[in-house]
């Protein structure tokens, strides 16, 4: 097998790792391209384990890119949310298995709370199922340090996750009710769906109108959706689709995908609303 074909064998796995590290489709593509260049220039006769070499290169390139991204995101206009990897209006039975294996958009947003190396260690151990010795070799830390990083990451993520699991059909029903209430600007219905301390985060990237800082509290969120519906309701169309494997509201405006919205639920109430409006993150589905 030639070097190009050998690399293509692992491209999907490398891209999945890079995307989960970075939360950005475009950055992940750049990292995989850089890994390919390193592979192309390497002395392959000295490489005993191709997959390990490629995963190591991709991980370290991803960590470097994530450090740079953290600096760039400090000057980002408003909150930064991950870039969707997949947007599907009606998944077929054939691709539902693939959808189920994806890391959800909500979970990717939680990963933003971790530092670059902590995030890499956690993903390699918990998502890609490497043991601690392998993780240590991949990111260039001691095994004991990797155990500490993964333990800290678990604790931080667990503190942010909902206390109660919600069945997929219940999640979708609540999302549909929230979609209909927000479309019509029915503030009473929105309030009935939201936790009192619910939080709205929207990412417009300075390109479109969006809330420039997280909006806290059910009443403030309900008033916002009421105002948006009064101004733009007749010009938008909403439907339920899937974003990164979880149900999401796809909002269309003047024939183009204007936003995607996902929710987090704890028990019977919506605790968080995440909306991506930045057109640069949605252009692939226009």
Backbone bond lengths (Angstrom), bond angles and torsions (degrees), N, CA, C in turn:
res aa  C-N    CA-C-N  psi(-1)  N-CA   C-N-CA  omega(-1)  CA-C   N-CA-C  phi
1 X - - - 1.468 - - 1.530 109.40 -
2 X 1.337 117.55 128.81 1.461 119.45 -179.16 1.526 110.87 -73.65
3 X 1.352 115.40 169.38 1.468 120.03 -173.31 1.519 112.40 -63.24
4 X 1.345 117.63 -36.07 1.457 120.55 -179.63 1.523 110.47 -65.71
5 X 1.324 116.50 -47.15 1.464 120.59 -179.88 1.520 111.47 -64.22
6 X 1.341 116.03 -37.38 1.461 120.04 179.35 1.523 110.84 -64.09
7 X 1.316 116.76 -42.47 1.459 119.80 178.11 1.530 110.72 -64.08
8 X 1.327 117.16 -42.52 1.465 120.89 -178.68 1.523 111.69 -61.19
9 X 1.328 116.96 -27.81 1.460 120.74 177.32 1.522 111.49 -58.33
10 X 1.340 116.36 -33.90 1.464 121.43 -175.50 1.525 113.58 -106.87
11 X 1.336 118.14 0.15 1.467 119.96 -173.41 1.529 112.38 -57.04
12 X 1.327 116.99 -45.48 1.463 119.93 -177.27 1.520 111.21 -60.90
13 X 1.319 117.56 -43.36 1.467 121.50 179.34 1.531 110.33 -64.47
14 X 1.327 116.87 -41.99 1.459 121.00 -179.13 1.530 110.65 -66.00
15 X 1.337 115.89 -40.96 1.459 118.83 179.23 1.522 110.69 -65.24
16 X 1.338 117.06 -41.86 1.460 120.53 178.23 1.520 111.75 -59.16
17 X 1.321 116.60 -41.96 1.464 120.75 178.12 1.521 110.40 -64.62
18 X 1.331 116.96 -47.60 1.465 120.82 -178.06 1.530 111.22 -62.77
19 X 1.326 116.88 -41.05 1.465 119.98 -179.66 1.525 111.53 -65.04
20 X 1.314 116.89 -43.21 1.462 119.92 -179.71 1.527 111.02 -67.38
21 X 1.325 116.72 -31.40 1.459 120.38 176.37 1.526 111.62 -68.95
22 X 1.329 116.67 -39.74 1.455 121.39 -167.98 1.521 114.59 -104.92
23 X 1.332 117.26 -23.94 1.459 119.70 -177.16 1.509 113.15 67.46
24 X 1.326 116.60 20.75 1.469 121.60 -177.38 1.514 109.32 -140.58
25 X 1.311 115.60 122.28 1.461 120.94 178.99 1.525 111.18 -61.50
26 X 1.332 116.78 -46.19 1.466 120.69 -176.70 1.532 111.23 -67.11
27 X 1.344 117.22 -41.59 1.466 119.55 177.96 1.525 110.96 -65.66
28 X 1.328 116.93 -37.73 1.468 120.34 178.66 1.523 110.54 -63.51
29 X 1.328 116.83 -41.28 1.464 119.99 177.81 1.525 110.92 -62.10
30 X 1.334 116.64 -39.78 1.469 120.20 178.40 1.528 111.23 -64.32
31 X 1.327 116.90 -41.83 1.466 120.54 -179.55 1.527 110.75 -64.66
32 X 1.333 116.86 -43.11 1.471 119.65 178.58 1.527 110.62 -64.17
33 X 1.328 117.43 -37.85 1.453 120.47 176.76 1.531 110.95 -63.69
34 X 1.334 117.08 -41.42 1.471 120.23 177.15 1.525 111.16 -64.73
35 X 1.336 116.42 -37.92 1.468 119.69 176.99 1.527 110.18 -63.63
36 X 1.334 115.98 -39.40 1.472 119.33 178.17 1.530 110.43 -62.79
37 X 1.337 117.86 -41.07 1.465 120.69 179.16 1.526 110.81 -63.14
38 X 1.321 116.71 -41.48 1.468 119.47 177.47 1.530 110.91 -64.47
39 X 1.311 115.27 -40.73 1.464 120.29 177.68 1.531 110.54 -62.29
40 X 1.310 116.24 -42.84 1.458 122.07 -178.78 1.532 110.99 -63.11
41 X 1.349 116.46 -33.23 1.457 120.83 -176.58 1.534 113.41 -92.13
42 X 1.325 117.36 -9.06 1.463 121.19 -174.36 1.526 111.95 -76.54
43 X 1.329 114.76 157.43 1.463 121.33 172.17 1.533 106.97 -84.21
44 X 1.315 116.17 95.28 1.465 119.72 -172.49 1.522 113.19 -71.39
45 X 1.312 116.75 -16.26 1.467 118.67 177.16 1.534 111.01 -68.09
46 X 1.346 116.91 -20.59 1.456 120.82 -179.58 1.530 112.42 -94.77
47 X 1.324 117.48 0.12 1.463 121.23 -178.03 1.522 109.26 -96.14
48 X 1.327 116.06 115.08 1.465 120.24 -177.84 1.535 111.94 -85.67
49 X 1.320 116.68 -38.35 1.466 121.21 -177.78 1.527 107.76 -122.39
50 X 1.326 115.69 103.09 1.469 120.47 -174.46 1.523 111.42 -63.17
51 X 1.326 116.62 -46.74 1.460 119.27 -177.31 1.520 111.24 -61.30
52 X 1.337 117.20 -44.53 1.463 120.56 -179.86 1.527 110.61 -62.10
53 X 1.326 116.46 -40.30 1.469 120.08 -179.88 1.526 110.43 -63.91
54 X 1.320 116.70 -44.89 1.464 120.84 -177.94 1.530 111.86 -68.73
55 X 1.333 116.93 -41.02 1.468 120.11 179.13 1.534 109.72 -65.59
56 X 1.343 117.19 -39.68 1.466 120.62 177.96 1.521 110.66 -62.48
57 X 1.326 116.54 -47.36 1.463 120.24 179.96 1.521 110.87 -60.90
58 X 1.318 116.92 -44.85 1.468 120.95 -178.71 1.523 111.23 -65.95
59 X 1.334 117.32 -41.77 1.461 121.05 179.27 1.516 111.38 -61.11
60 X 1.321 116.57 -47.78 1.477 119.72 -176.53 1.523 111.31 -70.42
61 X 1.321 117.54 -37.07 1.465 120.25 174.32 1.528 110.10 -64.51
62 X 1.331 115.90 -39.57 1.457 120.29 179.49 1.521 112.28 -64.88
63 X 1.336 117.03 -41.38 1.464 120.93 178.00 1.527 110.26 -62.64
64 X 1.332 116.69 -44.14 1.469 120.50 178.14 1.530 110.86 -61.13
65 X 1.339 116.00 -43.21 1.471 119.45 -179.21 1.525 110.65 -68.14
66 X 1.334 117.29 -34.80 1.458 120.53 179.33 1.528 110.87 -67.53
67 X 1.333 117.26 -37.95 1.471 119.89 176.16 1.526 109.97 -60.54
68 X 1.325 116.57 -44.54 1.460 120.56 178.57 1.525 110.80 -64.53
69 X 1.344 115.85 -41.60 1.466 120.03 -179.26 1.522 111.29 -62.85
70 X 1.335 117.16 -37.56 1.462 120.02 179.35 1.532 110.24 -59.86
71 X 1.335 116.49 -40.57 1.466 120.65 177.93 1.524 110.47 -65.97
72 X 1.346 116.51 -43.19 1.459 120.49 -179.78 1.529 111.41 -64.31
73 X 1.320 116.84 -36.72 1.463 121.10 -176.36 1.525 112.56 -72.12
74 X 1.343 116.68 -16.03 1.463 119.52 175.93 1.524 111.46 -67.17
75 X 1.341 116.50 -25.11 1.469 120.03 179.32 1.529 111.62 -106.32
76 X 1.311 116.88 9.18 1.466 121.72 178.92 1.519 109.28 -67.59
77 X 1.309 116.87 143.81 1.466 121.10 -179.07 1.528 110.38 -78.23
78 X 1.324 116.54 105.79 1.459 120.93 -179.24 1.515 112.33 82.16
79 X 1.336 117.72 -172.59 1.469 121.44 179.87 1.532 111.68 -64.38
80 X 1.326 115.53 147.53 1.462 121.91 176.20 1.521 108.50 -105.00
81 X 1.344 116.26 127.51 1.462 121.79 174.35 1.522 108.84 -119.30
82 X 1.328 117.72 157.11 1.463 120.09 -179.78 1.528 112.07 -59.11
83 X 1.323 114.50 156.97 1.465 121.59 175.38 1.525 108.57 -87.84
84 X 1.332 119.11 126.62 1.469 120.28 -179.22 1.530 111.99 -57.62
85 X 1.321 115.26 141.27 1.457 120.03 175.29 1.518 110.40 -91.25
86 X 1.319 116.82 -42.49 1.460 120.63 179.55 1.522 109.78 -133.46
87 X 1.309 115.85 137.94 1.462 122.96 172.26 1.519 106.39 -128.42
88 X 1.323 116.50 118.78 1.457 121.05 -174.73 1.523 108.76 -133.81
89 X 1.326 116.61 122.12 1.466 120.08 -179.28 1.525 112.11 -74.86
90 X 1.312 116.83 -34.43 1.464 119.42 -178.18 1.523 109.30 -150.30
91 X 1.334 116.75 86.09 1.464 120.22 -178.93 1.528 111.97 -58.90
92 X 1.313 116.13 137.04 1.463 121.22 176.92 1.528 109.12 -81.91
93 X 1.317 117.93 160.77 1.470 119.27 176.67 1.523 112.32 -56.19
94 X 1.339 116.83 -30.77 1.457 120.18 -177.92 1.519 112.58 -66.54
95 X 1.352 117.61 -35.57 1.459 117.43 -177.20 1.519 113.85 -101.14
96 X 1.340 117.48 3.72 1.462 118.60 177.88 1.529 111.68 -64.88
97 X 1.338 117.49 -32.84 1.467 120.26 177.97 1.519 110.27 -64.26
98 X 1.341 117.04 -41.46 1.461 120.81 177.88 1.522 110.40 -64.59
99 X 1.333 116.50 -42.04 1.455 120.36 179.26 1.522 110.77 -60.03
100 X 1.321 116.13 -42.19 1.457 119.79 -178.31 1.514 113.96 -64.00
101 X 1.333 117.14 -22.74 1.458 120.57 -178.05 1.523 112.36 -89.16
102 X 1.318 118.38 -5.32 1.455 120.85 -177.91 1.520 111.38 -79.90
103 X 1.336 115.17 153.81 1.452 120.09 174.37 1.514 107.91 -81.25
104 X 1.329 116.64 128.25 1.453 120.31 -173.25 1.521 111.48 -65.85
105 X 1.325 113.91 158.18 1.457 121.00 179.37 1.528 110.39 -62.83
106 X 1.326 116.66 -39.56 1.463 120.84 179.39 1.522 110.95 -62.91
107 X 1.338 116.44 -41.08 1.461 119.81 -179.64 1.526 110.84 -68.58
108 X 1.349 117.29 -39.24 1.459 120.31 176.00 1.524 110.71 -59.01
109 X 1.311 116.50 -38.60 1.464 120.37 178.61 1.526 110.68 -64.48
110 X 1.333 116.90 -38.29 1.462 120.04 176.47 1.525 111.57 -63.98
111 X 1.321 116.98 -37.07 1.464 120.83 -178.43 1.522 112.11 -61.81
112 X 1.344 117.22 -21.41 1.462 120.51 178.65 1.523 111.97 -62.48
113 X 1.331 117.62 -17.16 1.460 120.82 179.92 1.524 112.63 -78.77
114 X 1.320 117.44 -8.25 1.462 121.72 -177.11 1.526 110.77 -98.02
115 X 1.327 115.45 150.32 1.454 120.49 173.30 1.522 110.70 -71.01
116 X 1.348 118.23 163.61 1.478 121.04 -175.50 1.523 114.60 -54.70
117 X 1.336 118.31 -50.82 1.469 120.15 -176.70 1.523 111.07 -74.07
118 X 1.328 116.82 -34.49 1.466 121.47 176.27 1.530 109.91 -63.02
119 X 1.315 116.14 -42.27 1.469 121.44 178.93 1.524 110.62 -64.35
120 X 1.340 116.09 -43.88 1.470 120.08 179.93 1.525 110.73 -62.83
121 X 1.329 117.18 -45.90 1.461 120.56 -178.97 1.526 110.69 -61.93
122 X 1.320 116.68 -44.38 1.466 120.98 -179.36 1.526 111.10 -61.99
123 X 1.321 117.46 -47.60 1.465 120.92 -178.27 1.523 111.43 -63.81
124 X 1.320 116.91 -44.59 1.464 120.09 -178.55 1.527 110.87 -62.33
125 X 1.334 116.64 -38.30 1.472 119.88 -178.28 1.526 111.85 -80.10
126 X 1.337 117.38 -48.01 1.455 120.79 -169.95 1.527 114.06 -88.62
127 X 1.317 117.56 -32.44 1.464 120.67 -176.38 1.523 111.72 -100.42
128 X 1.334 116.54 -41.24 1.468 119.80 -177.11 1.525 113.05 -98.89
129 X 1.342 116.93 -2.69 1.468 122.86 168.98 1.526 114.06 64.39
130 X 1.333 117.28 33.96 1.470 119.94 170.85 1.523 108.76 -81.47
131 X 1.345 116.66 149.67 1.464 118.07 175.82 1.530 109.02 -82.48
132 X 1.335 115.91 171.41 1.463 119.59 -172.89 1.526 112.64 -63.75
133 X 1.325 117.16 -35.00 1.464 119.36 178.39 1.526 110.16 -63.29
134 X 1.334 116.42 -41.32 1.470 119.82 178.38 1.524 111.33 -67.52
135 X 1.334 116.84 -41.78 1.471 120.67 179.18 1.522 109.75 -60.42
136 X 1.339 116.47 -43.50 1.468 121.01 -179.67 1.526 110.91 -59.57
137 X 1.315 116.19 -42.20 1.461 119.88 179.81 1.528 111.38 -69.23
138 X 1.313 116.90 -37.86 1.462 120.95 -176.83 1.523 112.41 -67.36
139 X 1.343 116.92 -39.94 1.466 118.02 -175.75 1.524 113.13 -104.20
140 X 1.344 116.69 -1.22 1.453 119.50 174.13 1.510 115.13 76.36
141 X 1.348 117.31 33.83 1.459 122.24 176.44 1.523 108.59 -123.76
142 X 1.337 115.62 168.01 1.460 118.78 176.06 1.521 109.53 -71.47
143 X 1.324 115.09 157.80 1.461 119.74 179.41 1.530 110.72 -62.24
144 X 1.338 117.04 -40.43 1.467 120.64 179.94 1.531 110.78 -63.07
145 X 1.329 116.36 -40.16 1.464 120.05 179.46 1.523 110.79 -65.88
146 X 1.324 116.21 -38.19 1.471 119.93 178.15 1.518 111.43 -65.00
147 X 1.323 117.03 -39.95 1.464 119.96 176.42 1.527 110.98 -59.61
148 X 1.331 116.05 -42.56 1.461 119.97 178.30 1.522 111.78 -63.27
149 X 1.334 116.15 -43.39 1.461 119.91 -179.10 1.522 111.44 -62.76
150 X 1.326 116.59 -44.38 1.465 120.09 -178.92 1.529 110.00 -66.60
151 X 1.330 116.60 -39.83 1.469 120.43 178.72 1.524 110.68 -62.40
152 X 1.333 117.25 -45.69 1.471 120.66 178.80 1.528 111.05 -63.16
153 X 1.329 115.65 -40.79 1.469 119.59 -179.78 1.524 110.48 -63.08
154 X 1.332 117.53 -44.06 1.469 121.37 178.39 1.521 110.20 -57.99
155 X 1.330 116.39 -45.71 1.462 120.24 -178.34 1.527 111.38 -62.79
156 X 1.315 117.01 -44.71 1.462 120.55 -177.71 1.528 111.48 -66.24
157 X 1.325 115.87 -41.37 1.463 119.26 -179.60 1.520 111.30 -70.44
158 X 1.329 116.73 -38.23 1.458 120.13 -179.39 1.526 110.92 -64.01
159 X 1.324 116.35 -35.49 1.460 120.12 179.71 1.518 112.01 -65.97
160 X 1.337 116.89 -25.50 1.462 121.55 -177.47 1.526 113.11 -93.92
161 X 1.327 116.64 -18.32 1.458 120.04 -175.59 1.532 111.16 -76.53
162 X 1.343 116.84 154.53 1.477 119.63 175.22 1.523 111.04 -59.46
163 X 1.325 115.89 148.11 1.468 119.90 -179.76 1.522 112.07 -71.83
164 X 1.338 116.42 -30.90 1.463 120.61 -173.78 1.527 110.36 -119.38
165 X 1.316 115.81 133.99 1.460 121.05 175.78 1.532 109.63 -70.73
166 X 1.307 115.97 145.17 1.463 121.51 179.33 1.528 108.86 -119.30
167 X 1.329 116.56 129.35 1.469 120.83 179.79 1.532 109.74 -62.41
168 X 1.339 117.30 145.15 1.477 120.48 -177.82 1.526 113.58 -55.23
169 X 1.350 118.15 -39.86 1.462 118.69 -178.40 1.527 111.22 -68.27
170 X 1.325 117.24 -34.95 1.466 120.76 177.25 1.529 110.11 -68.56
171 X 1.318 116.19 -40.35 1.469 121.05 177.78 1.529 110.02 -58.03
172 X 1.321 115.62 -46.21 1.466 119.12 -178.70 1.531 111.49 -66.27
173 X 1.337 117.50 -40.17 1.467 120.23 179.77 1.535 111.01 -61.78
174 X 1.333 116.31 -44.61 1.461 119.64 178.89 1.534 110.83 -64.28
175 X 1.331 116.10 -38.98 1.461 119.53 178.56 1.529 110.75 -63.99
176 X 1.326 116.92 -42.23 1.471 120.32 178.84 1.526 110.95 -62.87
177 X 1.319 116.77 -42.35 1.467 119.82 178.74 1.526 110.53 -64.17
178 X 1.331 116.14 -40.01 1.457 119.76 178.56 1.532 110.46 -66.29
179 X 1.328 117.27 -38.80 1.461 120.83 178.62 1.526 110.85 -61.46
180 X 1.324 116.75 -48.16 1.464 120.10 -178.39 1.537 111.09 -64.65
181 X 1.323 116.67 -40.68 1.465 119.81 -179.51 1.524 110.98 -67.05
182 X 1.351 117.20 -39.20 1.466 119.42 -179.14 1.526 111.13 -73.83
183 X 1.336 117.60 -32.06 1.471 120.56 177.17 1.520 111.38 -61.57
184 X 1.322 116.15 -40.88 1.465 120.48 -176.21 1.531 112.58 -92.04
185 X 1.341 115.83 -8.54 1.455 119.39 -178.13 1.512 113.25 72.78
186 X 1.332 116.62 26.97 1.461 122.16 -178.48 1.533 108.89 -77.33
187 X 1.317 115.87 91.81 1.457 120.07 -173.23 1.528 112.78 -65.68
188 X 1.312 117.95 -35.08 1.469 120.57 179.28 1.528 110.51 -63.02
189 X 1.346 116.90 -42.28 1.463 120.16 179.53 1.523 111.26 -69.00
190 X 1.344 116.52 -37.42 1.466 119.81 177.43 1.522 110.00 -62.81
191 X 1.337 116.70 -44.58 1.464 120.59 178.68 1.525 111.74 -60.59
192 X 1.322 116.70 -36.96 1.462 120.60 -179.68 1.521 112.15 -67.46
193 X 1.325 117.14 -22.96 1.462 121.54 -178.36 1.520 113.17 -92.11
194 X 1.326 116.93 -25.00 1.460 121.54 -173.46 1.523 112.41 -91.98
195 X 1.312 115.79 143.22 1.461 121.28 167.41 1.530 108.42 -65.62
196 X 1.312 117.13 147.58 1.465 120.83 -178.26 1.523 112.07 -53.02
197 X 1.347 116.48 -37.98 1.467 121.40 -177.45 1.530 112.18 -101.04
198 X 1.314 116.72 26.76 1.468 120.72 -179.40 1.532 110.35 -57.97
199 X 1.341 113.81 157.55 1.466 120.57 -175.33 1.523 109.01 -132.29
200 X 1.330 115.81 134.49 1.465 121.80 176.31 1.520 109.03 -112.81
201 X 1.332 115.76 128.62 1.462 121.49 175.17 1.520 107.55 -122.95
202 X 1.319 116.96 126.03 1.465 119.83 178.60 1.521 109.58 -127.58
203 X 1.316 115.75 140.72 1.466 123.67 -176.23 1.526 108.79 -117.39
204 X 1.327 115.40 101.58 1.462 120.23 175.25 1.505 113.03 -102.30
205 X 1.337 116.46 -11.41 1.462 121.06 177.24 1.514 114.69 61.25
206 X 1.329 117.19 17.37 1.451 119.89 -177.64 1.518 113.20 76.16
207 X 1.336 116.67 4.40 1.471 121.25 -176.91 1.526 112.07 -96.08
208 X 1.330 116.73 -30.62 1.468 121.89 179.50 1.524 108.00 -137.39
209 X 1.316 116.05 167.02 1.457 120.42 179.44 1.525 110.28 -67.40
210 X 1.324 116.40 127.81 1.466 121.82 178.85 1.517 107.59 -156.87
211 X 1.314 116.15 162.79 1.461 120.91 176.03 1.522 108.02 -68.57
212 X 1.334 117.63 123.21 1.466 120.75 -170.45 1.521 113.37 -85.57
213 X 1.329 117.14 -4.40 1.467 120.55 171.72 1.531 107.79 -147.20
214 X 1.332 118.08 154.42 1.467 119.45 -178.87 1.522 111.69 -52.98
215 X 1.328 114.96 138.29 1.463 121.82 -178.86 1.522 108.02 -101.71
216 X 1.324 116.49 121.65 1.457 121.88 -174.55 1.528 110.85 -104.88
217 X 1.329 116.76 135.33 1.455 121.53 173.21 1.516 113.21 102.98
218 X 1.337 114.90 135.81 1.466 121.23 -175.80 1.525 111.98 -61.22
219 X 1.310 117.88 -41.60 1.462 120.30 -176.04 1.528 111.67 -64.85
220 X 1.316 116.92 -41.42 1.469 120.41 179.42 1.530 110.64 -65.59
221 X 1.325 116.56 -39.35 1.464 120.23 179.23 1.528 110.02 -66.57
222 X 1.318 116.78 -43.47 1.469 120.65 179.73 1.525 111.03 -61.49
223 X 1.324 117.15 -42.42 1.466 120.16 178.73 1.521 111.63 -63.51
224 X 1.326 116.32 -38.62 1.463 119.84 178.58 1.522 111.03 -62.18
225 X 1.335 116.94 -48.01 1.466 119.60 -179.19 1.529 110.99 -66.48
226 X 1.324 116.89 -32.70 1.458 119.34 175.76 1.519 111.32 -62.88
227 X 1.335 116.16 -42.83 1.466 120.43 -179.84 1.524 111.71 -67.82
228 X 1.333 116.82 -40.51 1.467 120.65 -179.98 1.525 110.45 -65.11
229 X 1.331 116.92 -42.83 1.470 120.25 179.33 1.526 111.11 -63.66
230 X 1.332 116.96 -40.21 1.470 120.20 -179.47 1.525 110.82 -63.64
231 X 1.352 116.50 -33.65 1.464 119.21 -175.61 1.525 112.92 -89.09
232 X 1.356 117.28 -40.59 1.465 119.91 -171.43 1.528 114.16 -120.58
233 X 1.326 117.89 -2.49 1.465 120.75 -171.63 1.513 114.73 -51.95
234 X 1.321 118.09 -41.03 1.465 120.91 -176.24 1.522 112.52 -71.51
235 X 1.338 116.75 -17.53 1.469 120.27 -175.10 1.521 113.25 -102.05
236 X 1.315 117.58 -1.04 1.461 120.11 -177.99 1.525 110.89 -114.48
237 X 1.317 115.09 154.03 1.461 121.98 174.23 1.522 107.22 -128.05
238 X 1.323 116.36 136.25 1.459 121.50 -179.44 1.520 110.33 -122.44
239 X 1.301 116.29 145.78 1.458 121.15 171.48 1.524 108.64 -153.04
240 X 1.315 115.38 161.69 1.458 121.41 -179.94 1.523 109.27 -86.30
241 X 1.316 115.67 131.01 1.460 121.93 173.50 1.516 108.80 -135.76
242 X 1.323 115.25 -159.77 1.463 120.22 178.19 1.519 108.80 -128.64
243 X 1.321 115.96 133.50 1.460 122.54 176.10 1.525 107.54 -124.05
244 X 1.325 115.57 119.72 1.465 121.08 -177.64 1.532 112.14 51.60
245 X 1.328 115.04 35.47 1.449 119.01 173.50 1.510 116.26 89.44
246 X 1.348 118.55 -1.65 1.468 119.71 178.23 1.521 109.94 -120.56
247 X 1.330 117.42 150.94 1.468 119.82 179.68 1.527 110.93 -59.57
248 X 1.325 115.50 142.59 1.463 120.77 -178.35 1.517 109.21 -149.72
249 X 1.323 115.67 155.23 1.461 121.39 172.74 1.526 107.99 -87.44
250 X 1.321 116.15 123.30 1.461 121.56 174.70 1.519 106.90 -101.81
251 X 1.305 116.35 118.73 1.469 121.45 -177.20 1.528 108.94 -109.55
252 X 1.329 115.72 125.19 1.463 122.10 -178.10 1.521 109.75 -110.16
253 X 1.331 115.76 139.18 1.461 121.40 179.85 1.530 108.32 -137.26
254 X 1.309 115.69 122.14 1.468 122.18 -178.53 1.535 111.68 52.82
255 X 1.344 114.86 42.26 1.457 120.54 173.83 1.514 115.98 81.22
256 X 1.327 117.47 1.73 1.460 120.04 179.85 1.516 110.41 -121.85
257 X 1.334 115.76 150.18 1.459 119.95 176.57 1.524 108.23 -66.84
258 X 1.324 115.86 116.36 1.469 121.20 -174.42 1.529 112.06 -96.14
259 X 1.332 116.60 -34.60 1.464 118.86 -179.08 1.519 110.53 -160.58
260 X 1.321 114.85 157.68 1.460 121.90 168.25 1.522 107.16 -123.06
261 X 1.327 116.65 140.49 1.461 120.81 -177.24 1.517 109.64 -133.39
262 X 1.315 116.11 127.72 1.462 121.65 174.04 1.517 108.74 -119.43
263 X 1.322 115.81 161.67 1.467 120.38 -178.53 1.521 110.40 -129.69
264 X 1.327 115.36 154.68 1.460 122.35 169.63 1.523 107.15 -113.15
265 X 1.321 115.61 140.01 1.463 121.42 -174.62 1.521 109.27 -125.29
266 X 1.308 116.14 138.11 1.465 121.46 172.84 1.524 106.90 -126.24
267 X 1.324 115.87 108.50 1.463 119.66 -176.16 1.512 110.98 73.48
268 X 1.334 116.94 -113.99 1.464 121.54 -176.85 1.522 113.07 -110.31
269 X 1.323 117.66 3.32 1.458 120.14 -174.40 1.534 111.58 -124.22
270 X 1.309 114.73 150.62 1.465 121.90 176.30 1.526 108.18 -81.28
271 X 1.307 116.32 124.55 1.469 120.92 -177.88 1.525 112.59 -102.69
272 X 1.329 116.66 -21.26 1.461 118.84 -178.21 1.520 110.17 -149.32
273 X 1.325 115.66 140.83 1.455 123.00 175.79 1.521 107.07 -123.17
274 X 1.330 116.56 123.43 1.468 122.22 179.98 1.520 108.73 -116.43
275 X 1.331 116.78 123.36 1.471 120.69 -178.71 1.520 110.24 -127.16
276 X 1.321 116.16 126.51 1.466 122.05 173.63 1.518 107.92 -102.47
277 X 1.341 116.02 119.78 1.465 122.02 178.25 1.526 112.42 -117.55
278 X 1.329 116.99 -15.03 1.464 121.04 -178.21 1.530 109.54 -55.95
279 X 1.335 118.50 114.31 1.463 119.47 -176.71 1.526 113.96 -61.88
280 X 1.328 117.21 -24.45 1.462 119.44 177.98 1.532 111.27 -65.06
281 X 1.340 116.47 -26.46 1.461 120.58 -179.80 1.530 112.67 -90.71
282 X 1.334 115.97 -6.75 1.466 120.44 -177.47 1.527 112.42 -116.96
283 X 1.332 116.89 -2.17 1.484 119.63 -170.36 1.521 112.47 -61.14
284 X 1.339 117.20 -28.61 1.459 119.39 -177.66 1.522 112.52 -64.69
285 X 1.346 117.54 -18.09 1.482 120.78 -177.40 1.523 112.37 -115.09
286 X 1.318 117.43 13.51 1.482 119.39 179.36 1.514 109.29 -68.68
